[in-house]
């Protein structure tokens, strides 16, 4: 029998009545890997359960500044669910989101829940396999050492959270 932990809004130290939140959950994912399977199903389940959830293709308005809207959505969410997939690290957008998520975790106590979708959590934590390959491509494309280091640290921290889900064959979800 699985154990479940109930998290109440009062347990989030950074949540205050002065802060206006539009979303409780921010979903970070590599669209081409998981948008139309696990992430779509997770988003639907959360919304159906009454949990305000940010998903880029649902909540971003055309014509707005995408980067600033994404960063604001991360900052104003209580929980970030990161769906790590094989190609997650190939996206600089995903990695930049991840850096902001880890920053919000450190500074404001935002909860990070990693989901490992057909990837080994150790590959994310230690940047092996497709994560190592993607970071090497970013390095060859001229990314600064500071940015690469921020991405690596954020991958390690996010993948090392005490709560997470290791899902094999998740592409069929």
C-alpha positions in Angstrom: 0.0 0.0 0.0 1.4 3.4 -1.0 1.9 6.2 1.5 0.6 9.6 0.6 1.5 12.9 2.1 -1.2 15.7 2.2 0.3 19.1 1.6 -1.7 22.1 2.7 -1.3 25.6 1.5 -0.3 26.7 5.0 2.8 24.5 4.8 4.3 26.7 2.1 6.3 29.3 3.8 6.4 31.5 0.7 2.7 31.6 0.3 1.1 34.7 1.6 -2.2 36.5 1.1 -0.3 39.4 -0.4 1.0 37.1 -3.2 -1.6 36.5 -5.9 -1.2 33.1 -7.4 -2.9 32.1 -10.6 -1.5 28.5 -10.6 -0.7 26.0 -7.9 1.3 23.8 -10.2 3.8 24.6 -13.0 4.5 21.8 -15.5 8.0 21.8 -17.0 8.4 19.3 -19.9 9.9 18.7 -23.3 7.0 19.1 -25.6 8.0 16.8 -28.4 8.6 14.0 -25.8 5.6 14.2 -23.5 3.1 16.9 -24.5 0.5 14.5 -26.0 0.8 11.7 -23.5 1.9 11.8 -19.8 2.0 15.6 -19.6 -1.4 16.1 -21.2 -3.0 13.4 -19.0 -1.3 14.8 -15.9 -2.6 18.3 -16.7 -6.1 17.1 -17.3 -6.1 15.1 -14.0 -4.9 18.1 -12.0 -7.4 20.5 -13.6 -10.2 18.0 -13.2 -9.3 17.8 -9.5 -9.6 21.5 -9.2 -5.9 22.3 -9.1 -4.9 25.4 -11.1 -2.1 24.2 -13.3 0.1 26.0 -15.8 0.8 24.3 -19.1 2.4 26.4 -21.8 0.2 25.5 -24.7 -2.9 26.1 -22.6 -1.9 29.2 -20.6 0.4 31.2 -22.8 -1.3 33.9 -24.8 -0.1 34.6 -28.3 1.6 37.9 -28.8 2.9 38.1 -25.2 6.6 37.9 -24.2 6.9 34.1 -23.8 10.1 34.0 -21.7 8.8 36.6 -19.1 5.4 34.9 -18.9 7.0 31.5 -18.3 9.3 32.9 -15.6 6.4 34.7 -13.9 4.3 31.5 -14.0 7.1 29.6 -12.3 7.5 32.3 -9.6 3.8 32.3 -8.9 3.4 28.6 -8.6 3.6 26.6 -5.3 4.7 23.4 -6.9 6.8 22.7 -10.0 6.4 19.3 -11.6 9.3 18.5 -13.9 8.7 15.7 -16.4 12.3 14.6 -17.3 12.4 12.8 -20.6 15.2 11.7 -22.9 15.3 15.0 -24.8 14.6 17.4 -21.8 18.2 18.6 -21.7 18.4 19.2 -25.4 16.1 22.2 -24.9 17.7 25.4 -23.6 14.2 26.6 -22.8 13.6 23.6 -20.5 17.0 24.1 -18.8 16.4 27.8 -18.3 13.0 27.0 -16.7 14.7 24.4 -14.5 17.2 27.0 -13.3 14.4 29.3 -12.3 12.5 26.4 -10.6 15.5 25.5 -8.5 16.0 29.2 -7.6 12.4 29.4 -6.4 12.9 26.2 -4.4 16.0 27.6 -2.7 14.7 31.1 -2.1 11.0 30.6 -1.5 10.5 26.9 -0.7 8.7 26.0 -3.9 8.1 22.3 -4.0 9.8 20.3 -6.8 8.3 17.0 -7.9 10.4 15.3 -10.5 8.9 12.7 -12.8 11.4 10.5 -14.6 9.7 9.5 -17.9 11.6 6.6 -19.4 14.9 8.0 -18.1 17.0 6.8 -15.1 17.1 9.4 -12.3 20.8 8.8 -12.0 21.3 9.9 -15.6 19.6 13.2 -14.7 21.4 13.7 -11.4 24.8 12.9 -12.8 24.2 14.1 -16.4 24.9 10.8 -18.1 23.5 9.3 -21.3 21.2 11.7 -23.3 21.7 14.4 -20.6 25.5 14.4 -21.1 25.1 14.3 -24.9 22.7 17.3 -24.8 25.0 19.4 -22.6 27.9 18.6 -24.9 25.9 19.9 -27.8 25.0 23.1 -25.9 28.7 23.5 -25.0 29.8 23.2 -28.7 27.1 25.7 -29.7 28.9 28.4 -27.6 27.0 28.4 -24.3 29.0 30.0 -21.5 30.5 27.9 -18.8 28.4 29.8 -16.2 25.2 28.8 -18.0 26.3 25.2 -18.4 27.2 25.0 -14.7 23.9 26.5 -13.7 22.1 23.9 -15.8 24.1 21.0 -14.4 23.6 22.1 -10.8 19.9 22.5 -11.4 19.6 19.1 -13.0 21.3 17.5 -10.0 19.2 19.4 -7.4 15.9 18.8 -9.1 16.5 15.2 -9.7 17.7 14.7 -6.1 14.4 15.8 -4.5 13.0 13.5 -1.8 9.7 13.0 -3.6 9.5 12.0 -7.2 8.2 9.3 -9.6 10.3 6.9 -11.7 8.0 5.9 -14.5 9.1 3.3 -17.1 7.2 3.0 -20.4 5.6 6.3 -19.6 5.2 7.1 -23.3 2.1 4.9 -23.3 0.4 7.0 -20.6 
